[in-house]
Amino acid sequence: MVVILVVYLSMIEEAEEKSKFELLYNTYKNLMLNRAYEILKDKSLAEDAVQEAFLRIIKNIKRIEVDNSHKTKGYVVVVVENVAKTMYVKEKKVIPIEFERPQEGVCFEEMVENKIEAEYVASKIEMLKPIYRDILVLKYINEFNDKEIALALGISNSNARKRLQRARESLQSLLERGE
């Protein structure tokens, strides 16, 4: 694993970003590997998914804050889940519908002023399809712009914007119906 880390670090120019990436790598590689394995059920494919996820993380390394563990953990898990799901589809398997959400402790109070409203909104976000739930986490929790979301999810910018629009509409619908 040390060799792989050296390869990743050689892709980053600034010393501060190298140390940030090294911390991310050492902190989250096992979590990412476990999450990818849960989806792919194959150790080799899971390792490939984690490597691809780290390559995507390198592209957004400037935007990642290592001091906010909930936000960072949520981001790395979303990235590896999306890579693993893509690989899963390529293997012509059915994607599991339910995933354990790592960001249960994410503070939604920043999104709304009232704690009760925040818990209500969070429960509605959890009801969304994973594809919409993940994009809302990247946009509003990780504060990524559309281009960064597209890079993280491996989709086009227009696809990211459209998916975000649909996620907002789905959430709005749930909130209005009170389901």
Secondary structure, 3 states (H helix, E strand, C coil): CHHHHHHHHHCCCCHHHHHHHHHHHHHHHHHHHHHHHHHHCCHHHHHHHHHHHHHHHHHCHHHCCCCCHHHHHHHHHHHHHHHHHHHHHHCCCCCCCCCCCCCCCCCHHHCCCCHHHHHHHHHHHHHCCHHHHHHHHHHHHCCCCHHHHHHHHCCCHHHHHHHHHHHHHHHHHHHHHCC
